[in-house]
Amino acid sequence: MTKAGLRGCFGIALIIAAIAWAFCAPAGAQVPRVPDGPAVQVQFQIIHAFGGPGDGIGPGGGMVMDSKGNLYGVTGAGGAQGGGGTVYELSPGANGQWTETILHSFPIKAPSDGFEPIGMVIDGAGNLYGTTLFGGDGQYCFKWDYNGCGTVFELSPGANGEWTESILWNFCSLSDCADGTDPLVAPTLGPGGSLYGVAGTAFQLTPGSGGWTFTLLYTFCGIGPDCPTGSQPSSSLTLDAGGNLYGETSTGGDCSDNLGCGVVYVLHQQTNGQWKEVVLHDFGSMEDGDGPTGGLTFHDGGLYGVTEGGGDGCLPGCGTAFELTRGSGNNINEQIFWNFGGDGGAQGVSPGGGVVFNNQGDMFGVTGLGGEGGYGIVYGMKPEQNGKWAYAVLHTFDGSDGVEPETVTIDSKGDLFGTTGGGGAIGGGVAFELSPVKQGR
């Protein structure tokens, strides 16, 4: 648990080029409480089963919500243009049913567009911004089979209900692919409509009257045993109020594994305008996590996340939930407050997608594996007075209702929404809603 003296602002007094800096976290989201007692009652509903004719297959990257309660997401395959993936909208109806609309279908191997979209963010005007793993016309993208090195795209709604796609950046547009290649995660929306992201690099895209400007912020080292600062950035960037960027790498660091066990890092802009990386935590001891992924969440003076492996919940490690807080001086303290894999894996294995909090400090997330059938779960955790956390499995997937949940998001009423990469009635994955059962229901 976070110590009382550290609550509020997760200040890190790191000295970078003789400059001290700190940040304050944004407010937490509203999500349903984990009720007291052993029984946790929730109502699960599949709101869309993917995989029908012309539909997308394999939703991923989570969903985002607009002010009217519509949900938006991507599928990595399927669609009407040869199976390069889709951007979809799910709209709620008065009868509790949801309607899907395909906003854009990506073609395969078309240099004018990307394909295999990864995830998206939404701005206040309803514009959608995302990345594709492949596609685009980066001129330095050398591959045996032309399929491009990925893109950043925008989808803008029109008055007639049509959506217009614009490619904001084609990766490998700079010599030697210095701008990055094959982005693995969604971009992050920043002040002034800027976009921040990672693609083996950290980058910024800034809108202007003449179009979008690409700025290379930082280049991560390659995969291998000699990368103590972390390689393979594995999560979207998290922006604090001071403009610092926080993220995770799935490999690199100083652990004994040949590829490294990953790090949590921060990118800080120095007075000369250059960006510098500082490793906040290096994973890899026997009890520590391995392979942080899914993103970082500010909450109540701490920085929270999950690792897909490591910990002592099972052998060789089924994942952890961790918190980073500022200690004395420049030290960053890590606490592993949950080890996944308990009860023979029934409590979930291999968490992903990060975590979300409500105002009461309850935490929610998913595991891609585990549960009674091994298909993954949605879990909730509640902090207790003794510094421990109460843990509850909110839903266990059985294949017919989805396989491998990825992440969850919330609406203004506190209902959880998420997707699974596979399973469901058609086999192409599902979008689901998980609502707390109120007393008297």
LINMO-V115147 format. One record per backbone hydrogen bond with DSSP energy under -1.0 kcal/mol. NH is the residue of the N-H (numbers start at 1). CO is the residue of the C=O. E is the energy in kcal/mol with one decimal. If there is no record, write none. Layout:
BEGIN
NH:CO:E / NH:CO:E
END
This chain:
BEGIN
6:3:-2.0 / 7:4:-1.1 / 11:9:-2.2 / 14:12:-1.8 / 16:19:-2.1 / 19:16:-1.2 / 32:414:-1.1 / 43:435:-3.2 / 45:433:-2.4 / 47:431:-2.3 / 48:431:-1.5 / 50:429:-2.7 / 55:52:-2.1 / 57:77:-2.7 / 58:428:-2.7 / 60:74:-1.9 / 64:72:-2.3 / 66:70:-2.1 / 69:66:-1.6 / 71:90:-2.8 / 72:64:-2.7 / 73:88:-1.8 / 75:86:-2.0 / 76:58:-2.1 / 77:57:-1.7 / 79:55:-2.0 / 84:106:-1.4 / 85:78:-2.4 / 86:75:-1.3 / 87:104:-2.3 / 88:73:-2.5 / 89:101:-2.5 / 90:71:-2.9 / 91:99:-2.6 / 93:97:-2.5 / 96:93:-1.6 / 99:91:-2.5 / 101:89:-2.5 / 103:87:-2.4 / 104:87:-1.5 / 106:85:-3.0 / 113:110:-2.2 / 115:134:-2.0 / 116:84:-3.3 / 118:131:-2.7 / 121:129:-2.3 / 123:127:-2.1 / 126:123:-1.7 / 128:155:-2.7 / 129:121:-2.6 / 130:153:-2.2 / 131:119:-1.3 / 132:151:-2.1 / 133:116:-2.6 / 134:115:-2.2 / 135:147:-3.6 / 136:113:-2.3 / 140:172:-2.6 / 141:138:-1.6 / 142:140:-1.2 / 150:135:-2.2 / 151:132:-1.1 / 152:169:-2.0 / 153:130:-2.6 / 154:166:-2.6 / 155:128:-2.7 / 156:164:-2.4 / 158:162:-2.4 / 161:158:-1.6 / 164:156:-2.4 / 166:154:-2.6 / 168:152:-2.5 / 169:152:-1.6 / 171:150:-2.4 / 177:174:-1.9 / 178:175:-1.3 / 180:177:-1.8 / 181:199:-2.1 / 182:149:-3.2 / 188:196:-3.1 / 190:194:-3.5 / 193:190:-1.4 / 194:191:-1.3 / 195:205:-2.6 / 196:188:-2.7 / 197:203:-1.9 / 199:201:-2.1 / 202:218:-2.9 / 203:197:-2.5 / 204:215:-2.2 / 205:195:-2.8 / 206:213:-2.3 / 208:211:-1.2 / 211:208:-1.7 / 213:206:-2.5 / 215:204:-2.7 / 217:202:-2.6 / 218:202:-1.7 / 220:200:-1.6 / 230:227:-1.6 / 231:251:-1.9 / 234:248:-2.2 / 238:246:-2.6 / 240:244:-2.1 / 241:24:-1.4 / 243:240:-1.8 / 245:267:-2.2 / 246:238:-2.5 / 247:265:-2.1 / 249:263:-2.2 / 250:232:-2.4 / 251:231:-1.8 / 252:259:-3.5 / 253:227:-3.1 / 262:252:-2.8 / 264:281:-2.3 / 265:247:-2.4 / 266:278:-2.1 / 267:245:-3.3 / 268:276:-2.6 / 270:274:-3.4 / 273:270:-2.0 / 276:268:-2.5 / 278:266:-2.4 / 280:264:-2.5 / 281:264:-1.7 / 283:262:-2.1 / 290:309:-2.1 / 291:261:-2.9 / 293:306:-1.8 / 297:304:-2.4 / 299:302:-2.4 / 302:299:-2.2 / 303:324:-2.0 / 304:297:-2.9 / 305:322:-1.8 / 307:320:-2.1 / 308:291:-2.2 / 309:290:-2.5 / 311:288:-2.4 / 319:310:-2.3 / 320:307:-1.2 / 321:338:-2.2 / 322:305:-2.6 / 323:335:-1.9 / 324:303:-2.4 / 325:333:-2.5 / 327:331:-3.1 / 331:328:-1.9 / 333:325:-3.1 / 335:323:-2.4 / 337:321:-1.6 / 338:321:-1.2 / 340:319:-2.2 / 341:348:-1.5 / 346:343:-1.5 / 347:342:-1.7 / 348:345:-1.8 / 349:369:-2.2 / 350:318:-2.7 / 352:366:-1.8 / 356:364:-1.9 / 358:362:-1.6 / 361:358:-1.6 / 363:381:-2.7 / 364:356:-2.4 / 365:379:-1.7 / 367:377:-1.9 / 368:350:-2.4 / 369:349:-2.1 / 371:345:-2.7 / 376:370:-3.0 / 377:367:-1.2 / 378:395:-2.2 / 379:365:-2.6 / 380:392:-2.5 / 381:363:-2.8 / 382:390:-2.7 / 384:388:-2.9 / 387:384:-1.5 / 390:382:-3.2 / 392:380:-2.6 / 394:378:-2.5 / 395:378:-1.7 / 397:376:-2.4 / 399:402:-1.4 / 403:422:-2.3 / 404:375:-2.5 / 406:419:-2.0 / 409:417:-2.8 / 411:415:-1.5 / 414:411:-1.6 / 416:434:-2.8 / 417:409:-2.9 / 418:432:-2.0 / 420:430:-2.2 / 421:404:-2.1 / 422:403:-1.8 / 424:399:-2.6 / 428:50:-1.4 / 429:423:-2.6 / 431:48:-2.5 / 432:418:-2.8 / 433:45:-2.8 / 434:416:-3.1 / 435:43:-2.7 / 437:41:-1.9 / 441:438:-2.1
END
